[in-house]
């Protein structure tokens, strides 16, 4: 059997422990890759964005670990290029979005219009809230020697 054919044989997937966050070393061990590979994949796959702690340490959630394992399978087991794996993940995301159930609006004239108006109002309020939360924090005035001088000059 050629060497490359043996490498593409699917391997047994490890069980992901039930915990909130995983460090990069744990994820690397679960995926069977080095930590620098995970950091590289973060630059190539926009979906792979682990949280970072206050000290800058990467904290992966379970879904991040599952994505890393999926990327490893696509690249190592199935032989996709990075661009090909990116396309597969994008296609899977599109299919998932198209299959997600939509909440039906109430059928009927006046009530349907009221429901749409209420939904539009909620959507507007959520966008406003998102804008508020996304804005950089306002700078607080510095208190110190310079501030004191301005008060008494």
Secondary structure as GFF3:
##gff-version 3
##sequence-region A 1 153
A	DSSP	alpha_helix	3	7	.	.	.	ID=ss1
A	DSSP	beta_strand	22	23	.	.	.	ID=ss2
A	DSSP	alpha_helix	24	31	.	.	.	ID=ss3
A	DSSP	alpha_helix	35	44	.	.	.	ID=ss4
A	DSSP	beta_strand	51	52	.	.	.	ID=ss5
A	DSSP	beta_strand	58	60	.	.	.	ID=ss6
A	DSSP	alpha_helix	62	72	.	.	.	ID=ss7
A	DSSP	pi_helix	73	77	.	.	.	ID=ss8
A	DSSP	alpha_helix	82	99	.	.	.	ID=ss9
A	DSSP	alpha_helix	109	134	.	.	.	ID=ss10
A	DSSP	alpha_helix	145	152	.	.	.	ID=ss11
###
